[in-house]
Amino acid sequence: MENQQLIITPKTKVLQLIEAYPQLEEVLIKYVPAFSKLKNPLLRRTVAKIATLQQAAGIGNVKTGDLINILRKEVGQDLVNESDDKAYNTGKPGWYNEDMIEREFDIREMLAAGEQPVNQVISDLRNLSAGKIYRLTSPFVPAPLIDKATSLNIDHWVKKEDDLVIVFFHKNSDTAMT
């Protein structure tokens, strides 16, 4: 049994996990293939630093509890009963209308430069007109951005197109942004 230097929970950051238990990187990639991008040093420094295992489960479309238990089992930690799964909206919503897209942003260039797009995107969302849509292009499901937008009562729709993920954010007319 390994030294339990880090207790694995849904809130554990991916980078914390693979720094504490390097052998879990391959386990994580096997269970959530989208995380094979962790091999890219830039994504490793940006996404892995802020993404939680709960968000990783959302990215991989797997149950949070299952992912946590697979990782915990590998390092000899007790299994947990985790039912706090998050699902991102993948069905086309009634509010979607291409003509309502007010702004678009592709985060790939920022990520490639090792920069975090969170502040830019949140600023853009705050300035989005009520009833309008913000189109975000990403190489993966940007779970932390979606979670932050959701906390601000902004709706989202995640759509996969080839190797890209498009997230449409919709600001309701009754959403108060402070």
Backbone as numpy.savetxt, mean C-alpha at the origin, in Angstrom:
# Nx Ny Nz CAx CAy CAz Cx Cy Cz
15.23 -22.10 17.36 14.39 -20.91 17.36 15.28 -19.66 17.36
14.86 -18.69 16.57 15.62 -17.45 16.42 15.42 -16.53 17.63
16.32 -15.64 17.80 16.17 -14.60 18.80 14.99 -13.73 18.37
13.98 -13.63 19.21 12.78 -12.88 18.83 13.00 -11.39 19.07
13.80 -10.80 18.21 14.13 -9.39 18.36 12.99 -8.47 17.92
12.06 -8.98 17.15 10.93 -8.19 16.67 9.70 -9.09 16.67
8.65 -8.67 17.34 7.39 -9.41 17.31 6.65 -8.97 16.05
6.28 -9.93 15.23 5.65 -9.65 13.94 4.15 -9.41 14.15
3.70 -8.20 13.73 2.29 -7.82 13.84 1.85 -7.18 12.51
0.56 -6.94 12.33 0.09 -6.27 11.11 0.71 -4.88 10.92
1.10 -4.22 12.01 1.66 -2.87 11.93 3.18 -2.86 11.73
3.80 -4.04 11.71 5.24 -4.13 11.47 5.55 -3.62 10.07
6.53 -2.76 9.95 6.95 -2.25 8.64 7.73 -3.36 7.92
7.56 -3.42 6.61 8.22 -4.45 5.81 9.74 -4.36 5.97
10.29 -3.15 5.95 11.74 -3.01 6.09 12.21 -3.48 7.47
11.46 -3.16 8.52 11.80 -3.64 9.87 11.85 -5.17 9.86
10.87 -5.78 9.24 10.78 -7.23 9.20 12.00 -7.84 8.53
12.35 -7.35 7.34 13.46 -7.99 6.61 14.83 -7.61 7.17
14.90 -6.52 7.92 16.16 -6.21 8.60 16.33 -7.10 9.83
15.23 -7.34 10.55 15.30 -8.18 11.75 15.42 -9.66 11.40
14.75 -10.06 10.32 14.72 -11.47 9.90 14.97 -11.53 8.39
16.21 -11.39 7.95 16.51 -11.37 6.51 15.96 -12.58 5.75
15.89 -13.73 6.40 15.39 -14.94 5.74 13.91 -14.82 5.38
13.18 -13.87 5.96 11.76 -13.73 5.67 11.48 -12.97 4.38
12.52 -12.35 3.81 12.31 -11.65 2.55 11.81 -12.61 1.48
12.44 -13.76 1.36 12.02 -14.74 0.35 10.65 -15.32 0.66
10.35 -15.51 1.94 9.03 -16.01 2.35 7.96 -14.99 1.96
8.23 -13.72 2.24 7.30 -12.65 1.89 7.09 -12.57 0.38
8.17 -12.65 -0.38 8.08 -12.57 -1.84 7.31 -13.78 -2.39
7.53 -14.94 -1.81 6.83 -16.14 -2.28 5.33 -16.01 -2.03
4.94 -15.47 -0.88 3.54 -15.36 -0.53 2.87 -14.16 -1.20
3.61 -13.06 -1.37 3.11 -11.86 -2.03 4.07 -11.52 -3.16
3.91 -12.16 -4.34 4.86 -11.97 -5.44 5.11 -10.52 -5.84
4.16 -9.64 -5.61 4.36 -8.23 -5.94 5.56 -7.66 -5.18
5.94 -8.27 -4.06 7.05 -7.76 -3.28 8.40 -8.22 -3.81
8.42 -8.87 -4.97 9.71 -9.19 -5.60 10.41 -7.88 -5.97
9.64 -6.80 -6.05 10.21 -5.49 -6.35 11.08 -4.97 -5.21
11.02 -5.65 -4.04 11.88 -5.26 -2.92 13.36 -5.42 -3.26
13.65 -6.19 -4.28 15.04 -6.38 -4.70 15.62 -5.07 -5.25
14.72 -4.18 -5.73 15.14 -2.87 -6.22 15.50 -1.99 -5.02
16.77 -1.57 -4.91 17.20 -0.80 -3.74 16.40 0.48 -3.50
15.96 1.13 -4.56 15.18 2.36 -4.39 13.82 2.08 -3.77
13.15 1.04 -4.28 11.85 0.70 -3.71 12.00 0.18 -2.28
13.10 -0.49 -2.06 13.36 -1.03 -0.72 13.48 0.12 0.28
14.18 1.19 -0.11 14.37 2.33 0.78 13.10 3.17 0.94
12.22 3.14 -0.04 11.03 3.98 0.03 9.82 3.19 0.50
9.33 2.29 -0.32 8.09 1.57 -0.02 8.24 0.69 1.21
9.29 -0.10 1.27 9.45 -1.04 2.39 9.59 -0.30 3.72
10.07 0.92 3.66 10.27 1.69 4.88 8.94 2.14 5.50
7.93 2.36 4.67 6.66 2.87 5.20 5.52 1.87 5.15
5.61 0.85 4.29 4.51 -0.11 4.16 4.49 -1.09 5.33
3.30 -1.30 5.88 3.14 -2.27 6.96 2.80 -3.64 6.36
2.89 -4.66 7.18 2.51 -6.00 6.71 1.03 -6.05 6.38
0.23 -5.28 7.08 -1.19 -5.21 6.77 -1.39 -4.64 5.36
-0.62 -3.62 5.03 -0.70 -3.03 3.70 -0.13 -3.99 2.66
0.92 -4.72 3.02 1.49 -5.72 2.11 0.45 -6.77 1.78
-0.33 -7.17 2.76 -1.40 -8.14 2.52 -2.41 -7.57 1.54
-2.73 -6.28 1.70 -3.66 -5.63 0.77 -3.10 -5.58 -0.64
-1.81 -5.29 -0.75 -1.14 -5.25 -2.05 -1.21 -6.62 -2.71
-0.98 -7.66 -1.91 -0.97 -9.02 -2.43 -2.32 -9.69 -2.49
-3.36 -8.97 -2.04 -4.71 -9.52 -2.02 -4.78 -10.83 -1.23
-4.12 -10.85 -0.08 -4.14 -12.01 0.82 -4.62 -11.55 2.19
-5.05 -12.48 3.01 -5.53 -12.14 4.35 -4.36 -11.75 5.24
-4.53 -10.67 5.96 -3.48 -10.19 6.86 -3.07 -11.27 7.85
-4.05 -11.91 8.47 -3.76 -12.94 9.47 -2.95 -14.08 8.90
-3.28 -14.49 7.67 -2.54 -15.59 7.03 -1.08 -15.19 6.81
-0.87 -13.97 6.31 0.50 -13.50 6.06 1.29 -13.42 7.37
0.67 -12.84 8.40 1.35 -12.71 9.69 1.73 -14.09 10.23
0.79 -15.03 10.16 1.05 -16.36 10.71 2.12 -17.12 9.93
2.17 -16.96 8.62 3.23 -17.61 7.83 4.59 -17.08 8.26
4.69 -15.77 8.42 5.96 -15.16 8.83 6.33 -15.53 10.27
5.34 -15.49 11.15 5.60 -15.82 12.56 6.05 -17.28 12.70
5.41 -18.16 11.95 5.75 -19.58 12.02 7.21 -19.81 11.63
7.66 -19.08 10.60 9.04 -19.22 10.11 10.09 -18.88 11.17
9.75 -17.96 12.07 10.72 -17.54 13.08 10.37 -18.06 14.48
9.40 -18.95 14.57 9.08 -19.58 15.84 8.23 -18.75 16.78
7.53 -17.76 16.27 6.64 -16.97 17.13 5.27 -17.64 17.16
4.52 -17.40 18.24 3.17 -17.94 18.37 2.29 -17.38 17.26
1.36 -18.22 16.79 0.42 -17.79 15.76 -0.66 -16.93 16.40
-1.26 -16.07 15.58 -2.29 -15.16 16.08 -3.58 -15.35 15.30
-4.66 -14.92 15.89 -5.95 -14.91 15.20 -6.19 -13.47 14.79
-5.91 -13.16 13.55 -5.98 -11.78 13.05 -7.13 -11.68 12.06
-8.12 -10.85 12.39 -9.26 -10.71 11.49 -9.43 -9.28 10.97
-8.44 -8.43 11.23 -8.54 -7.04 10.82 -8.01 -6.84 9.40
-8.61 -7.54 8.44 -8.15 -7.42 7.07 -8.67 -6.14 6.42
-7.86 -5.61 5.54 -8.23 -4.43 4.78 -8.40 -4.85 3.34
-9.43 -4.35 2.71 -9.60 -4.62 1.30 -9.65 -3.28 0.58
-8.97 -3.21 -0.51 -9.01 -1.99 -1.31 -10.09 -2.16 -2.37
-10.75 -1.06 -2.69 -11.87 -1.11 -3.64 -11.35 -1.37 -5.05
-11.73 -2.52 -5.59 -11.27 -2.90 -6.93 -12.42 -2.95 -7.94
-13.63 -2.75 -7.48 -14.78 -2.72 -8.39 -15.06 -1.30 -8.82
-15.37 -1.13 -10.10 -15.62 0.22 -10.63 -16.77 0.88 -9.87
-16.51 2.02 -9.24 -17.54 2.68 -8.43 -18.49 3.54 -9.27
-19.63 3.82 -8.70 -20.62 4.65 -9.39 -20.16 6.07 -9.63
-19.24 6.55 -8.79 -18.77 7.93 -8.94 -17.77 8.11 -10.07
-17.26 7.00 -10.63 -16.22 7.14 -11.66 -16.82 7.64 -12.98
-16.19 8.69 -13.49 -16.53 9.25 -14.80 -15.24 9.86 -15.32
-14.73 9.34 -16.42 -13.44 9.80 -16.95 -13.41 11.32 -17.14
-14.53 11.90 -17.47 -14.60 13.36 -17.67 -14.40 14.15 -16.38
-14.50 13.46 -15.23 -14.36 14.14 -13.95 -12.91 14.13 -13.43
-11.98 13.55 -14.21 -10.58 13.54 -13.79 -10.03 14.95 -13.92
-9.65 15.52 -12.77 -9.15 16.89 -12.73 -7.63 16.94 -12.79
-7.00 15.90 -12.24 -5.54 15.91 -12.16 -5.01 14.49 -12.24
-3.79 14.33 -12.81 -3.15 13.03 -12.92 -1.72 13.15 -12.43
-1.22 12.06 -11.82 0.15 12.06 -11.33 0.70 10.64 -11.42
1.89 10.53 -11.98 2.59 9.25 -12.11 3.74 9.28 -11.11
3.69 8.38 -10.10 4.69 8.42 -9.03 5.96 7.66 -9.36
6.02 7.00 -10.51 7.19 6.18 -10.83 8.50 6.97 -10.85
8.47 8.17 -11.39 9.69 8.97 -11.46 10.19 9.36 -10.07
9.27 9.74 -9.19 9.66 10.10 -7.82 10.25 8.89 -7.10
9.62 7.74 -7.25 10.11 6.52 -6.61 11.50 6.16 -7.13
11.69 6.29 -8.44 12.99 5.97 -9.04 14.09 6.87 -8.51
13.71 8.10 -8.13 14.68 9.05 -7.57 14.85 8.86 -6.06
14.15 7.87 -5.50 14.26 7.61 -4.07 13.45 8.55 -3.23
12.49 9.25 -3.84 11.66 10.22 -3.12 10.32 9.60 -2.74
9.72 10.15 -1.69 8.41 9.71 -1.23 7.33 10.60 -1.87
6.33 10.00 -2.53 5.27 10.80 -3.15 4.13 11.19 -2.21
4.17 10.73 -0.96 3.03 10.93 -0.05 2.66 12.40 0.10
3.62 13.26 0.41 3.30 14.68 0.63 2.72 15.33 -0.61
3.29 15.02 -1.78 2.79 15.59 -3.03 1.35 15.15 -3.29
1.10 13.86 -3.14 -0.24 13.32 -3.42 -1.26 13.88 -2.43
-0.93 13.91 -1.17 -1.89 14.44 -0.17 -2.16 15.91 -0.43
-1.13 16.67 -0.78 -1.33 18.08 -1.13 -2.26 18.20 -2.34
-2.01 17.37 -3.36 -2.88 17.39 -4.55 -4.32 17.05 -4.18
-4.50 16.04 -3.31 -5.85 15.63 -2.91 -6.54 16.74 -2.12
-5.80 17.42 -1.28 -6.38 18.53 -0.51 -6.88 19.64 -1.45
-6.18 19.82 -2.57 -6.54 20.88 -3.51 -7.49 20.43 -4.61
-7.87 19.17 -4.58 -8.80 18.62 -5.57 -10.20 19.21 -5.34
-10.84 19.62 -6.42 -12.18 20.17 -6.32 -13.17 19.08 -5.90
-14.17 19.48 -5.14 -15.21 18.54 -4.71 -15.88 17.90 -5.92
-16.09 16.60 -5.84 -16.74 15.87 -6.93 -15.80 15.46 -8.04
-14.54 15.88 -7.96 -13.57 15.57 -9.01 -12.74 14.33 -8.66
-11.97 13.89 -9.65 -11.18 12.66 -9.53 -9.71 12.95 -9.79
-8.87 12.28 -9.00 -7.41 12.36 -9.12 -6.94 10.98 -9.57
-6.19 10.94 -10.67 -5.69 9.68 -11.23 -4.22 9.52 -10.89
-3.90 8.44 -10.17 -2.53 8.17 -9.74 -2.03 6.90 -10.42
-0.84 6.97 -11.03 -0.23 5.80 -11.67 0.95 5.35 -10.84
1.01 4.03 -10.58 2.05 3.48 -9.71 2.47 2.10 -10.22
3.69 1.65 -9.89 4.12 0.31 -10.29 3.58 -0.78 -9.35
2.88 -0.39 -8.28 2.34 -1.32 -7.29 1.17 -0.63 -6.59
0.41 -1.39 -5.80 -0.68 -0.79 -5.04 -0.05 0.10 -3.96
-0.28 1.42 -4.03 0.33 2.33 -3.05 -0.49 2.35 -1.76
-0.43 1.26 -1.03 -1.27 1.07 0.15 -1.19 2.23 1.15
0.02 2.72 1.50 0.06 3.83 2.47 -0.68 5.09 1.99
-0.59 5.37 0.69 -1.30 6.53 0.14 -2.81 6.32 0.20
-3.25 5.12 -0.15 -4.68 4.82 -0.11 -5.19 4.93 1.32
-4.42 4.37 2.27 -4.83 4.44 3.67 -4.94 5.88 4.15
-3.97 6.71 3.79 -3.99 8.12 4.20 -5.19 8.84 3.58
-5.43 8.61 2.29 -6.57 9.24 1.63 -7.89 8.78 2.25
-7.97 7.51 2.56 -9.18 6.98 3.19 -9.41 7.64 4.54
-8.32 7.89 5.28 -8.46 8.56 6.59 -8.96 9.99 6.43
-8.81 10.54 5.24 -9.28 11.89 4.94 -10.67 11.86 4.27
-11.30 10.70 4.30 -12.63 10.49 3.70 -12.66 10.69 2.20
-11.58 10.29 1.55 -11.52 10.35 0.09 -11.66 8.92 -0.41
-12.60 8.71 -1.32 -12.85 7.39 -1.88 -11.75 7.02 -2.86
-11.62 5.72 -3.13 -10.62 5.26 -4.10 -11.15 4.07 -4.90
-10.52 3.86 -6.04 -10.77 2.69 -6.87 -9.41 2.27 -7.40
-9.03 1.02 -7.16 -7.76 0.47 -7.62 -8.02 -0.36 -8.87
-7.32 -0.02 -9.95 -7.48 -0.72 -11.22 -6.11 -1.13 -11.73
-5.95 -2.40 -12.03 -4.67 -2.88 -12.56 -4.71 -2.85 -14.08
-3.64 -2.29 -14.67 -3.50 -2.21 -16.12 -2.09 -2.69 -16.46
-1.99 -3.87 -17.05 -0.70 -4.47 -17.38 0.17 -4.53 -16.12
1.35 -3.91 -16.14 2.25 -3.94 -14.99 2.07 -2.72 -14.09
1.03 -1.95 -14.33 0.80 -0.73 -13.55 -0.46 -0.85 -12.71
-0.52 -0.03 -11.69 -1.72 0.09 -10.87 -2.18 1.54 -11.00
-3.44 1.71 -11.34 -4.03 3.04 -11.44 -5.00 3.17 -10.26
-4.82 4.24 -9.49 -5.74 4.49 -8.39 -6.46 5.80 -8.69
-7.77 5.71 -8.67 -8.60 6.90 -8.86 -9.10 7.31 -7.48
-8.81 8.55 -7.11 -9.29 9.09 -5.84 -10.43 10.05 -6.14
-11.48 9.97 -5.37 -12.66 10.82 -5.58 -12.94 11.60 -4.31
-12.99 12.90 -4.47 -13.28 13.78 -3.34 -14.78 14.10 -3.37
-15.48 13.57 -2.39 -16.92 13.84 -2.28 -17.16 15.31 -2.02
-18.31 15.78 -2.41 -18.62 17.19 -2.17 -18.75 17.49 -0.68
-19.02 16.44 0.14 -19.16 16.67 1.58 -17.88 16.35 2.36
-16.78 16.08 1.65 -15.51 15.78 2.32 -14.84 17.08 2.73
-14.65 17.25 4.01 -13.98 18.45 4.51 -12.50 18.14 4.69
-11.66 18.86 4.02 -10.21 18.66 4.12 -9.62 19.81 4.91
-8.94 19.48 5.97 -8.30 20.54 6.75 -6.82 20.41 6.69
